[in-house]
Amino acid sequence: MNAWLLAAAVLLVGGLGPSLAVALHGPAHRRLAGVNLAGTVVTVVLLLLSQGFSRSSYVDLALVLAVLAPAGTLVFTRFLAGEDT
């Protein structure tokens, strides 16, 4: 295990866990912020894993996720537009 993989593991536990907890509970605007943060954390974890395993294909996956995560947040916001919070 090198430093890149250790950083990915720490970020996965320390960053993704709380953001998923926020995304699962609470009012809609807090859940939206949790989903948005989870997309960012997963993107960074994939970049750290690509460095740790020396695989360039993980960088491609992280870049695709970085583009699609905000689009998913916009779709989620569109579904919440009719809901009174």
Legacy VTK file of the C-alpha trace (Angstrom):
# vtk DataFile Version 3.0
C-alpha trace
ASCII
DATASET POLYDATA
POINTS 85 float
0.000 0.000 0.000
1.465 3.324 -1.035
0.600 6.878 0.029
-1.853 7.373 -2.855
-3.927 4.365 -1.859
-3.823 5.361 1.802
-5.063 8.861 0.914
-7.862 7.336 -1.180
-8.915 5.073 1.689
-8.903 7.934 4.198
-10.895 10.169 1.858
-13.335 7.376 1.123
-14.095 6.866 4.801
-13.750 10.457 5.976
-15.338 12.166 2.992
-17.801 9.816 1.374
-19.323 8.475 4.582
-20.507 11.830 5.957
-21.645 13.070 2.552
-23.773 9.948 2.074
-25.196 10.362 5.571
-26.235 13.918 4.673
-27.608 12.714 1.322
-29.847 10.138 2.990
-31.391 12.203 5.804
-32.816 15.666 6.208
-34.580 18.192 4.013
-34.258 18.176 0.243
-31.758 21.029 -0.030
-29.373 19.282 2.387
-29.706 15.981 0.547
-28.883 17.774 -2.698
-25.718 19.214 -1.149
-24.757 15.719 0.082
-25.171 14.202 -3.373
-23.123 16.992 -4.931
-20.348 16.552 -2.362
-20.364 12.779 -2.852
-19.784 13.215 -6.598
-16.804 15.457 -5.934
-15.328 13.098 -3.338
-15.682 10.057 -5.598
-13.979 11.948 -8.435
-10.990 12.748 -6.228
-10.879 9.167 -4.906
-10.759 7.838 -8.473
-7.902 10.208 -9.300
-5.983 9.030 -6.219
-6.620 5.397 -7.142
-5.354 6.007 -10.670
-2.084 7.321 -9.231
-1.872 4.507 -6.681
-2.431 1.720 -9.199
-0.710 3.519 -12.126
-3.747 3.026 -14.348
-4.630 5.784 -16.762
-8.091 4.347 -17.417
-9.171 5.439 -13.927
-8.341 9.025 -14.880
-10.750 8.758 -17.813
-13.463 7.488 -15.494
-12.815 10.318 -13.025
-13.018 12.924 -15.771
-16.304 11.509 -17.057
-17.694 11.553 -13.521
-16.520 15.135 -13.047
-18.560 16.132 -16.093
-21.657 14.042 -15.328
-21.989 14.662 -11.568
-23.093 18.316 -11.906
-25.529 17.269 -14.637
-27.001 14.709 -12.252
-27.330 17.404 -9.612
-29.254 19.561 -12.084
-31.603 16.674 -12.884
-32.155 16.062 -9.169
-32.886 19.775 -8.696
-35.396 19.668 -11.544
-37.283 16.838 -9.823
-37.328 18.815 -6.575
-38.641 21.977 -8.245
-42.271 20.980 -7.772
-41.779 19.898 -4.163
-42.427 22.404 -1.367
-39.597 22.271 1.178
LINES 1 86
85 0 1 2 3 4 5 6 7 8 9 10 11 12 13 14 15 16 17 18 19 20 21 22 23 24 25 26 27 28 29 30 31 32 33 34 35 36 37 38 39 40 41 42 43 44 45 46 47 48 49 50 51 52 53 54 55 56 57 58 59 60 61 62 63 64 65 66 67 68 69 70 71 72 73 74 75 76 77 78 79 80 81 82 83 84
